[in-house]
Amino acid sequence: MSLHAFLYGGRVSVTLAPAPRSSVGTPAPRRRTRVLALPEARWALASLVAFLAGLAADLGGAPGWAGGSLYAVAYACGGWEPALEGLRALRERTLDVDLLMIVAALGAAAIGQVLDGALLIVIFATSGALEALATARTADSVRGLLDLAPTTATRVTERGEETVPTDGLAVGDIVLVRPGERIGADGTVLDGVSEADQATITGESLPVVKRPGDDVFAGTLNGTGALRVRVGRDPADSVIARIVTLVEEASRTKAPTQLFIEKIEQRYAVGVVVATLTVFGVPLAFGENLTDALLRAMTFMIVASPCAVVLATMPPLLSAIANAGRHGVLVKSAVAMERLGEIDTAALDKTGTLTEGTPEVTAVRPLPGSGLDEEALLTLAASAEHPSEHPLARAVVTAAHTRGLTLAPATDFTAAPGHGITATVNGTVVTVGRADPAEAARGGTVVRVTRDGTPVGTLVLTDRLRPDAPAATSALTALTGAAPTLLTGDNPHAAARVAGATGLTDIRAGLLPEDKVNAVRDLQTAGRKVLFVGDGVNDAPALAAAHAGIAMGRAGSDLALETADAVVVRDELAAVPAVVRLSRTARRLVAQNLVIAGTAITGLVLWDLVGHLPLPLGVAGHEGSTVLVGLNGLRLLRESAWRSGQPQDT
């Protein structure tokens, strides 16, 4: 199974607003939502302009009704939406902090502090606009993927060629992709040879050669050759569209910290109302002036409101999800993002995780007396294997091509599953098949080559280690304080070879799926929070049992991809420690935000109760802390936030 089956799990419903996309053959521009494109920003600007005009009227000696009218406009423009939302929440018997802000502003106006109330509305509206902008920019970073797909494609029919919208393509259609054009839909190459720049989907830095039978992705850039592609998926089900949907779904979930905050928010808001009435009533009962008591109470309601606390959690986590998505890691929920940062132990599968899951020839051993050297033996074996589609055969042929060897044509080809192949090459009968167990190499697969029934040599094939595996395991060791555990169903020799190359010492080989689960549970019983990284069907139970699970996407099975908390779409193992570090940074920013919010609220409340806190200063302190925690969370959208988590090659 591959990433396609996971990403194509069902028809995608993309909720992002449609927008013009790049034309065929032109790179897609990076789209960023303009500030004034957001209604919240426009209302906040209108409120600010009206407030400044009212302030100018007051300072310029204009009639009172002029300044009052302008302040009323500021109230209306900046306060109508939060007031409406607050009333809707009240109708559902919940108390929204937005409503507290509106009540406080109206209360200030009622006692003659019209300017202070208007200032509160303006800052509150500005903070709401910043929240909306943060949400929009997070969506921009993911939605930009859709811009990569062209708007039109050249469909080939019996009547000839026709240009059609890409969203009108159907499964089975044949499209012509000319040199330099972007591919319009996911599909399979029928005819032609070219190279495709797939960096936007797979992260591969170099173009990938595409031949008949190879898969191509919508939005990738064709090279110098022309391709005829059979559409394999509806454009709405493309890899790009599925990525967008997965990140959108993640953005709609709430982390445990956020759920806890929302759980206490209602009780806290009710407590603020009760405390406000107390702050108003007690001094009034002891003879304080009505206006002074009401002003103190309104100030208390403003500074005690938990706006900054409510905003402390989700911006960092959503920013981290968006940043990871830009770099090919799909974190499925805010819950998953938070859990990734909690892990203190890593356990890794071998095949398809630390290794690429594809064999390569690592040794060519002609037998004495065979009359063959290494190149002749490899040429003989590759010529016989050339018609075969077996992975070992493909590895042998690839090794011959890499060395620049010329293969001879093979005839009378036959294949016996589990035994090998036989073919006639240059008039001799060549057999390539598994060697006897006694000939097995440590950590590799040995195939024996015979010519006319006489053994002439052996080839050793091993699973290719991922180039970034040593750096990734080293980074995980630095993050958790202990080297990851290797959990594999492969034999001990193969496991030891990979462990030696990656610096792992805790090796558990020959494991069945239930054994991997038991190993993970044993670690967790010992008090560890385990991250398991795998890709196969046999890894799915361990992915589900672990505190957090990450699946390698390109060759991952459907079950593993569905079970994991995150999927590495670009198949880069180095992304695993990077996303763990990003999650830890997000958790650290959440803690910072809660400290900032708690400190601001506590300090301002004590100032108001013990001393005399001016209403404008209370407004500035409260709303300033709210804006500060929002901006602090948005730091994780920066490219540097991801790069700081990437392991460095040694």
C-alpha positions as MATLAB code, in Angstrom:
seq = 'MSLHAFLYGGRVSVTLAPAPRSSVGTPAPRRRTRVLALPEARWALASLVAFLAGLAADLGGAPGWAGGSLYAVAYACGGWEPALEGLRALRERTLDVDLLMIVAALGAAAIGQVLDGALLIVIFATSGALEALATARTADSVRGLLDLAPTTATRVTERGEETVPTDGLAVGDIVLVRPGERIGADGTVLDGVSEADQATITGESLPVVKRPGDDVFAGTLNGTGALRVRVGRDPADSVIARIVTLVEEASRTKAPTQLFIEKIEQRYAVGVVVATLTVFGVPLAFGENLTDALLRAMTFMIVASPCAVVLATMPPLLSAIANAGRHGVLVKSAVAMERLGEIDTAALDKTGTLTEGTPEVTAVRPLPGSGLDEEALLTLAASAEHPSEHPLARAVVTAAHTRGLTLAPATDFTAAPGHGITATVNGTVVTVGRADPAEAARGGTVVRVTRDGTPVGTLVLTDRLRPDAPAATSALTALTGAAPTLLTGDNPHAAARVAGATGLTDIRAGLLPEDKVNAVRDLQTAGRKVLFVGDGVNDAPALAAAHAGIAMGRAGSDLALETADAVVVRDELAAVPAVVRLSRTARRLVAQNLVIAGTAITGLVLWDLVGHLPLPLGVAGHEGSTVLVGLNGLRLLRESAWRSGQPQDT';
ca = [
       0.000    0.000    0.000;
       1.105    3.576   -0.502;
       0.322    7.068    0.661;
      -2.256    7.334   -2.125;
      -4.705    4.945   -0.519;
      -4.613    6.884    2.738;
      -4.932   10.285    1.157;
      -7.639    9.029   -1.183;
      -9.697    7.608    1.651;
     -12.846    9.401    0.586;
     -14.065   12.270   -1.497;
     -12.632   15.488   -0.114;
     -14.782   18.436    0.783;
     -12.468   21.415    0.774;
     -13.937   24.157    2.918;
     -11.491   26.875    2.051;
     -12.843   29.623   -0.123;
     -12.102   29.080   -3.823;
      -9.660   31.406   -5.444;
      -8.040   31.728   -8.847;
      -5.202   29.287   -9.283;
      -2.106   29.336  -11.365;
      -2.325   28.670  -15.049;
      -0.733   25.702  -16.716;
       3.010   25.900  -16.715;
       3.389   28.898  -14.425;
       4.591   28.665  -10.852;
       1.893   29.348   -8.287;
       2.318   32.561   -6.332;
       2.201   32.373   -2.578;
      -1.124   33.887   -1.547;
      -1.492   35.797    1.720;
      -4.791   37.104    2.984;
      -4.827   40.883    2.892;
      -5.669   42.430    6.238;
      -8.571   44.501    4.929;
     -10.025   41.455    3.182;
     -11.203   40.343    6.623;
     -14.488   41.851    7.838;
     -13.177   41.881   11.409;
     -10.264   44.065   10.282;
     -12.546   46.445    8.370;
     -14.880   46.900   11.360;
     -11.907   47.388   13.686;
     -10.452   50.022   11.342;
     -13.797   51.818   11.124;
     -14.034   51.793   14.921;
     -10.508   53.164   15.236;
     -11.115   55.936   12.688;
     -14.344   56.974   14.449;
     -12.587   56.932   17.831;
      -9.699   59.085   16.591;
     -12.121   61.494   14.942;
     -14.101   61.752   18.179;
     -10.910   62.324   20.153;
      -9.864   65.050   17.711;
     -13.301   66.659   18.033;
     -12.996   66.683   21.825;
      -9.515   68.127   21.783;
     -10.488   70.680   19.137;
     -13.322   72.114   21.183;
     -16.135   70.819   18.956;
     -19.653   70.583   20.409;
     -20.207   67.662   22.758;
     -22.728   66.035   20.472;
     -20.106   65.809   17.683;
     -17.591   63.855   19.745;
     -20.363   61.776   21.311;
     -21.746   60.826   17.907;
     -18.340   59.741   16.661;
     -17.734   57.702   19.816;
     -21.140   56.066   19.278;
     -20.024   55.059   15.782;
     -16.846   53.567   17.314;
     -18.989   51.607   19.781;
     -21.272   50.330   17.019;
     -18.551   49.376   14.502;
     -16.304   47.632   17.002;
     -18.904   46.168   19.316;
     -21.843   44.905   17.282;
     -20.306   41.542   16.358;
     -18.995   40.522   19.813;
     -22.270   41.754   21.313;
     -24.245   39.561   18.923;
     -22.042   36.550   19.655;
     -22.353   37.171   23.370;
     -26.152   37.354   23.199;
     -26.268   34.133   21.185;
     -24.137   32.433   23.822;
     -26.359   33.853   26.559;
     -29.413   32.452   24.798;
     -27.735   29.042   25.036;
     -27.200   29.661   28.762;
     -23.467   30.237   28.510;
     -21.604   33.395   29.438;
     -19.163   34.605   26.782;
     -16.193   36.796   27.692;
     -17.045   38.989   24.693;
     -20.287   39.946   26.397;
     -18.391   40.927   29.543;
     -16.286   43.349   27.489;
     -19.352   44.924   25.880;
     -21.133   45.279   29.233;
     -18.019   46.886   30.707;
     -17.783   49.357   27.817;
     -21.462   50.293   28.078;
     -21.117   50.595   31.846;
     -18.211   53.001   31.400;
     -20.297   55.080   28.994;
     -23.207   55.076   31.446;
     -21.135   56.824   34.091;
     -19.739   59.394   31.685;
     -16.510   57.613   30.750;
     -17.470   57.540   27.072;
     -13.895   57.929   25.807;
     -12.606   55.089   28.027;
     -15.389   52.776   26.909;
     -14.716   53.608   23.274;
     -11.026   52.880   23.791;
     -11.942   49.486   25.235;
     -14.104   48.724   22.200;
     -11.365   49.779   19.764;
      -8.661   47.672   21.419;
     -11.049   44.740   21.810;
     -12.018   44.942   18.127;
      -8.350   45.180   17.141;
      -7.512   42.091   19.151;
     -10.383   40.247   17.434;
      -9.027   41.344   14.041;
      -5.593   40.006   14.972;
      -7.134   36.661   15.922;
      -8.954   36.536   12.575;
      -5.745   37.411   10.743;
      -3.857   34.683   12.597;
      -6.477   32.125   11.588;
      -6.423   33.320    7.982;
      -2.625   33.245    7.725;
      -2.582   29.728    9.171;
      -5.063   28.677    6.496;
      -3.031   30.500    3.829;
       0.022   28.384    4.523;
      -1.947   25.218    3.766;
      -4.371   26.520    1.156;
      -1.417   27.672   -0.943;
      -0.915   24.027   -1.892;
      -4.109   24.164   -3.922;
      -2.675   26.974   -6.006;
      -0.089   24.574   -7.387;
      -2.650   22.710   -9.457;
      -3.342   24.228  -12.899;
      -6.827   25.389  -13.809;
      -6.870   23.699  -17.225;
      -5.557   20.528  -18.827;
      -5.296   19.106  -22.335;
      -7.618   16.100  -22.609;
      -7.026   13.608  -25.435;
     -10.154   12.084  -26.994;
     -10.966   10.175  -30.167;
     -11.739   13.510  -31.842;
      -8.361   14.991  -30.886;
      -7.195   17.337  -28.142;
      -9.325   19.732  -26.118;
      -8.605   22.143  -23.288;
     -10.840   21.534  -20.298;
     -10.962   22.758  -16.671;
      -9.062   20.398  -14.405;
     -12.042   20.107  -12.071;
     -13.969   18.636  -15.021;
     -11.577   15.704  -15.475;
     -12.877   12.240  -14.656;
     -11.161    9.012  -13.712;
      -9.965    7.283  -16.870;
      -9.506   10.456  -18.937;
      -6.260   10.757  -20.882;
      -4.423   14.062  -20.565;
      -1.421   15.347  -22.474;
       1.208   17.110  -20.368;
       3.618   19.115  -22.486;
       7.142   20.111  -21.425;
       7.139   22.744  -18.694;
       3.451   22.312  -17.819;
       2.048   21.441  -14.444;
       0.310   18.098  -14.214;
      -3.433   18.576  -13.845;
      -4.465   15.463  -11.920;
      -3.085   12.475  -10.060;
      -2.672    9.550  -12.424;
      -0.420    7.048  -14.166;
       1.904    7.639  -17.104;
       0.750    5.778  -20.211;
       3.295    7.003  -22.699;
       6.392    9.174  -22.779;
       9.457    9.737  -20.627;
      10.176   12.908  -18.710;
      11.190   14.204  -15.309;
       8.802   15.658  -12.746;
       9.680   18.164  -10.050;
       7.807   16.691   -7.060;
       9.381   18.792   -4.320;
       6.032   20.304   -3.341;
       4.534   16.861   -2.664;
       7.340   14.480   -1.724;
      10.131   16.869   -0.801;
      12.559   15.266   -3.251;
      15.169   17.848   -4.134;
      15.863   16.459   -7.618;
      13.390   15.819  -10.454;
      12.167   12.226  -10.673;
      12.223   10.306  -13.946;
       8.723    9.306  -15.057;
       8.148    6.389  -17.403;
       5.047    4.394  -18.398;
       3.506    2.885  -15.281;
       4.823    5.534  -12.890;
       2.498    7.618  -10.736;
       2.361   11.409  -11.075;
       0.788   14.038   -8.839;
      -1.370   17.046   -9.585;
       0.525   20.317   -9.302;
       3.971   18.845   -9.936;
       5.998   20.375  -12.758;
       6.770   18.346  -15.880;
      10.274   18.519  -17.318;
      11.475   18.420  -20.912;
       9.470   15.460  -22.186;
       5.803   15.047  -23.089;
       3.647   12.645  -21.069;
       0.286   11.026  -21.674;
      -1.330   10.435  -18.293;
      -4.416    8.430  -17.394;
      -6.321   10.219  -14.617;
      -6.451    7.923  -11.612;
      -8.337   10.083   -9.123;
     -10.949   12.805   -9.171;
      -9.193   16.195   -8.873;
     -11.022   16.788   -5.595;
      -9.349   13.632   -4.247;
      -5.805   14.580   -5.213;
      -2.927   14.344   -2.773;
      -2.837   18.134   -2.450;
      -6.556   18.412   -1.698;
      -6.379   15.596    0.817;
      -3.458   17.231    2.611;
      -5.433   20.457    2.909;
      -8.452   18.643    4.321;
      -6.400   16.723    6.870;
      -4.779   19.896    8.184;
      -8.160   21.642    8.276;
      -9.582   18.783   10.318;
      -6.618   19.026   12.679;
      -7.206   22.752   13.068;
     -10.789   22.125   14.208;
      -9.777   19.868   17.093;
      -8.944   21.092   20.568;
      -6.041   20.071   22.727;
      -6.540   18.846   26.322;
      -5.173   22.124   27.684;
      -7.676   24.091   25.598;
     -10.554   21.801   26.621;
      -9.618   22.278   30.281;
      -9.549   26.062   29.851;
     -12.958   26.038   28.151;
     -14.323   23.806   30.885;
     -13.456   26.309   33.591;
     -14.136   29.384   31.432;
     -17.873   29.389   32.111;
     -17.425   29.059   35.864;
     -14.731   31.711   35.797;
     -16.932   34.109   33.794;
     -19.808   33.638   36.251;
     -17.344   34.190   39.075;
     -16.201   37.448   37.452;
     -19.799   38.666   37.286;
     -20.412   37.797   40.945;
     -17.110   39.393   41.981;
     -17.897   42.515   39.934;
     -21.237   42.903   41.706;
     -19.424   42.483   45.016;
     -16.762   45.051   44.095;
     -19.606   47.422   43.185;
     -21.951   46.687   46.068;
     -19.629   46.497   49.081;
     -17.987   49.949   48.691;
     -21.387   51.423   47.841;
     -22.793   50.006   51.062;
     -20.005   51.688   52.982;
     -20.838   55.056   51.495;
     -18.617   55.297   48.433;
     -19.780   57.501   45.578;
     -21.970   55.683   43.037;
     -19.874   56.769   40.081;
     -16.590   55.777   41.721;
     -17.966   52.384   42.792;
     -19.330   51.666   39.325;
     -16.080   52.743   37.661;
     -14.042   50.479   39.940;
     -16.434   47.600   39.219;
     -16.273   48.124   35.447;
     -12.477   48.249   35.584;
     -12.465   45.041   37.635;
     -14.728   43.272   35.111;
     -12.403   44.235   32.286;
      -9.108   43.237   33.862;
     -10.459   40.021   35.418;
     -11.902   38.694   32.141;
     -10.000   35.602   30.880;
      -9.568   36.703   27.256;
      -5.811   36.181   27.256;
      -6.135   32.798   28.999;
      -8.669   31.590   26.429;
      -6.326   32.650   23.615;
      -3.231   31.128   25.208;
      -3.479   27.561   23.889;
      -4.739   27.213   20.342;
      -2.634   29.769   18.391;
       0.685   28.004   19.206;
      -0.716   24.546   18.473;
      -2.486   25.576   15.271;
       0.596   27.462   14.096;
       2.697   24.359   14.763;
       0.226   22.182   12.811;
       0.329   24.569    9.854;
       4.132   24.796    9.918;
       4.493   21.010   10.069;
       2.005   20.653    7.210;
       4.083   23.004    5.057;
       7.046   20.693    5.603;
       5.247   17.458    4.782;
       4.157   16.274    8.235;
       0.409   15.951    8.718;
      -0.439   16.145   12.413;
      -4.033   14.991   12.635;
      -5.233   17.059   15.596;
      -4.274   19.592   18.204;
      -4.451   16.703   20.683;
      -1.828   14.820   18.658;
       0.397   17.892   18.401;
       0.317   18.337   22.162;
       1.028   14.636   22.800;
       4.045   14.585   20.472;
       5.769   17.072   22.745;
       5.199   14.894   25.814;
       7.167   11.836   24.643;
      10.333   10.830   26.494;
      11.129    7.549   24.718;
      11.245    6.595   21.036;
      10.740    3.159   19.480;
      11.425    2.625   15.780;
      10.497    0.004   13.234;
      13.286   -1.053   10.846;
      12.038   -1.895    7.367;
      10.479    1.137    5.676;
      11.298    3.368    8.648;
      15.030    3.334    9.324;
      15.516    1.732    5.925;
      13.914    2.596    2.611;
      12.265   -0.808    2.263;
      13.962   -1.393   -1.110;
      16.882   -3.800   -1.565;
      20.202   -2.897   -3.135;
      23.146   -5.025   -4.220;
      25.965   -4.592   -1.710;
      28.303   -7.406   -2.762;
      29.049   -9.353   -5.969;
      31.026  -12.566   -5.346;
      32.085  -14.687   -8.341;
      33.164  -18.224   -7.413;
      36.755  -19.283   -8.066;
      37.031  -21.177  -11.326;
      33.891  -19.617  -12.812;
      35.916  -17.492  -15.205;
      33.845  -14.421  -14.269;
      34.803  -11.202  -12.582;
      32.334   -9.026  -10.616;
      31.093   -7.081  -13.638;
      30.628  -10.206  -15.750;
      28.721  -11.969  -12.971;
      26.469   -8.953  -12.386;
      25.873   -8.578  -16.144;
      24.881  -12.233  -16.433;
      22.472  -12.072  -13.487;
      20.945   -8.735  -14.519;
      20.414   -9.899  -18.114;
      18.472  -12.910  -16.858;
      16.528  -10.872  -14.278;
      15.651   -8.012  -16.639;
      12.135   -9.275  -17.568;
      11.231   -9.869  -13.899;
       9.237   -7.426  -11.757;
      10.395   -8.909   -8.447;
      11.970   -6.321   -6.089;
      15.207   -8.318   -5.837;
      15.366   -8.572   -9.635;
      14.818   -4.814   -9.967;
      17.670   -4.233   -7.501;
      20.034   -6.435   -9.520;
      19.130   -4.688  -12.783;
      19.489   -1.278  -11.145;
      22.958   -2.207   -9.860;
      24.019   -3.198  -13.373;
      22.709    0.036  -14.855;
      24.449    2.035  -12.124;
      27.767    0.476  -13.146;
      27.065    1.246  -16.790;
      26.919   -2.410  -17.839;
      25.315   -3.468  -21.134;
      22.747   -6.225  -20.703;
      22.220   -9.053  -23.161;
      18.717  -10.013  -24.308;
      17.062  -12.854  -22.391;
      14.774  -15.490  -23.892;
      12.722  -18.409  -22.536;
      12.164  -16.491  -19.315;
      10.296  -18.326  -16.550;
       9.734  -17.444  -12.913;
       8.985  -19.790  -10.046;
       7.558  -17.852   -7.057;
       9.722  -18.377   -4.011;
      12.519  -20.031   -5.971;
      13.792  -17.596   -8.586;
      13.952  -17.195  -12.345;
      15.447  -19.009  -15.306;
      16.312  -17.491  -18.689;
      18.532  -18.120  -21.676;
      21.289  -15.520  -22.092;
      23.776  -15.763  -24.976;
      22.882  -19.428  -25.486;
      23.406  -20.438  -21.833;
      20.716  -21.231  -19.267;
      21.021  -18.855  -16.311;
      19.223  -19.351  -13.018;
      19.043  -16.730  -10.290;
      17.436  -17.785   -7.029;
      17.652  -17.767   -3.258;
      20.787  -19.345   -1.829;
      20.760  -22.134    0.696;
      20.385  -20.953    4.302;
      23.989  -21.985    4.950;
      25.102  -19.375    2.416;
      23.091  -16.556    3.974;
      25.025  -13.401    4.689;
      24.849  -11.648    8.006;
      22.162   -9.000    7.704;
      21.506   -9.511    3.988;
      19.780  -11.662    1.394;
      21.967  -13.919   -0.768;
      20.967  -15.011   -4.273;
      22.890  -17.682   -6.167;
      23.655  -17.464   -9.875;
      24.110  -20.662  -11.902;
      25.063  -21.092  -15.549;
      24.033  -24.311  -17.290;
      23.454  -25.837  -13.870;
      26.838  -24.867  -12.441;
      27.059  -22.247   -9.655;
      29.156  -19.261  -10.755;
      28.681  -16.812   -7.906;
      26.422  -15.081   -5.425;
      24.972  -11.603   -4.957;
      24.292  -10.072   -1.555;
      21.357   -7.661   -1.243;
      20.483   -5.571    1.769;
      17.752   -3.106    2.606;
      19.087    0.393    1.921;
      19.461    2.545    5.036;
      17.833    5.953    4.817;
      20.548    8.603    4.402;
      19.099   10.686    7.236;
      18.600    7.758    9.640;
      21.790    8.250   11.729;
      21.148   11.986   12.167;
      17.474   11.373   13.017;
      18.218    8.731   15.662;
      20.909   10.980   17.135;
      18.423   13.862   17.329;
      15.822   11.653   19.011;
      18.456   10.540   21.499;
      19.222   14.169   22.316;
      15.511   14.958   22.718;
      14.629   12.032   24.980;
      17.920   11.444   26.774;
      18.149    7.815   25.620;
      18.760    6.087   22.305;
      15.577    4.820   20.595;
      14.600    1.172   20.849;
      14.612   -0.851   17.612;
      11.504   -3.041   17.275;
      11.529   -5.216   14.150;
      10.143   -8.448   12.820;
      13.333   -8.988   10.811;
      16.102  -11.375   11.807;
      18.677  -10.414   14.449;
      21.525  -10.131   11.921;
      19.640   -7.589    9.774;
      18.548   -5.697   12.880;
      22.109   -5.577   14.218;
      23.416   -4.206   10.901;
      20.935   -1.323   10.941;
      21.407   -0.693   14.665;
      25.170   -0.496   14.207;
      24.778    2.094   11.453;
      22.391    4.256   13.488;
      23.894    3.990   16.969;
      21.041    1.989   18.535;
      21.799   -0.449   21.346;
      18.382   -1.711   22.503;
      17.526   -4.182   19.717;
      14.454   -6.403   19.748;
      14.254   -8.539   16.602;
      11.989  -11.276   15.279;
       8.884   -9.614   16.748;
       5.329  -10.358   15.724;
       2.818   -7.460   15.782;
       1.630   -8.405   19.251;
       5.245   -8.523   20.429;
       5.751   -4.923   19.291;
       2.637   -3.893   21.208;
       3.873   -5.682   24.321;
       7.267   -3.967   24.008;
       5.596   -0.557   23.797;
       3.330   -1.348   26.742;
       6.265   -2.570   28.814;
       8.008    0.757   28.265;
       4.858    2.653   29.205;
       4.291    0.505   32.269;
       7.742    1.614   33.375;
       6.464    5.192   33.293;
       7.680    6.186   29.848;
       5.686    8.089   27.221;
       6.549    6.302   24.005;
       6.695    7.616   20.460;
       6.482    4.754   17.953;
       7.475    5.297   14.325;
       6.502    2.691   11.717;
       4.920    2.122    8.347;
       3.516   -1.379    7.849;
       0.291   -3.189    8.713;
       2.207   -5.007   11.429;
       3.088   -1.632   12.978;
      -0.502   -0.408   13.314;
      -1.190   -2.039   16.731;
       1.987   -0.511   18.174;
       1.126    2.880   16.675;
      -2.255    2.688   18.412;
      -0.792    1.537   21.729;
       1.946    4.193   21.922;
       1.488    7.580   23.574;
       2.057    9.072   20.106;
       2.542    7.430   16.728;
       4.098    8.668   13.488;
       3.735    6.797   10.173;
       6.141    7.054    7.259;
       3.832    8.062    4.441;
       5.180    7.128    1.035;
       5.173    3.358    1.513;
       2.967    3.230    4.598;
       0.031    0.858    4.747;
      -3.514    2.216    4.954;
      -3.957    0.851    8.471;
      -0.735    2.384    9.776;
      -1.524    5.756    8.214;
      -5.045    5.802    9.639;
      -3.857    4.750   13.108;
      -0.944    7.166   13.488;
      -1.244   10.595   15.081;
       0.937   12.104   12.356;
       2.058   11.131    8.854;
       5.402   12.027    7.285;
       4.200   12.613    3.722;
       7.628   13.370    2.280;
       9.090   10.211    3.806;
      11.957   12.062    5.474;
      12.938   10.457    8.763;
      14.581   13.729    9.811;
      11.080   15.231   10.028;
      10.306   13.028   13.064;
      12.615   14.770   15.583;
      11.789   18.100   13.909;
       8.048   17.769   14.588;
       8.687   16.524   18.138;
      10.828   19.584   18.830;
       8.199   21.828   17.197;
       5.538   20.325   19.470;
       7.713   20.931   22.516;
       8.177   24.539   21.441;
       4.401   24.886   21.050;
       3.837   23.472   24.546;
       6.450   25.862   25.911;
       4.713   28.821   24.256;
       1.375   27.678   25.701;
       2.949   27.691   29.161;
       4.470   31.123   28.500;
       1.097   32.439   27.372;
      -0.649   31.132   30.478;
       1.984   32.751   32.697;
       1.683   36.057   30.811;
      -2.117   35.972   30.990;
      -2.225   34.910   34.641;
       0.335   37.491   35.693;
      -1.450   40.289   33.838;
      -4.856   39.406   35.276;
      -3.558   38.969   38.839;
      -1.541   42.189   38.780;
      -4.322   44.310   37.314;
      -6.985   42.856   39.645;
      -4.846   43.517   42.740;
      -4.100   47.029   41.533;
      -7.799   47.716   41.087;
      -8.792   46.240   44.458;
      -5.960   47.654   46.586;
      -5.276   50.938   44.808;
      -6.906   52.927   42.059;
      -6.440   51.513   38.548;
      -7.440   54.020   35.849;
      -9.890   52.517   33.386;
      -7.774   53.336   30.280;
      -4.728   51.683   31.848;
      -6.795   48.614   32.782;
      -8.079   48.411   29.215;
      -4.569   48.729   27.782;
      -3.144   46.133   30.187;
      -5.893   43.597   29.624;
      -6.140   43.878   25.858;
      -2.378   44.256   25.511;
      -1.818   40.908   27.234;
      -4.436   39.333   24.961;
      -2.710   40.609   21.830;
       0.683   39.592   23.215;
      -0.249   35.942   23.776;
      -1.811   35.765   20.304;
       1.302   37.113   18.623;
       3.502   34.851   20.754;
       1.675   31.808   19.399;
       2.055   32.965   15.818;
       5.837   32.775   16.135;
       5.581   29.095   15.230;
       4.449   29.960   11.703;
       7.980   31.145   10.942;
      10.340   28.998    8.878;
      12.978   29.231   11.604;
      10.656   27.412   14.024;
      10.882   24.303   11.840;
      14.556   24.576   10.961;
      15.524   24.724   14.623;
      14.084   21.236   15.060;
      15.831   19.594   12.123;
      18.740   17.277   12.952;
      22.095   18.226   11.520;
      24.108   15.685    9.548;
      27.286   14.598   11.240;
];
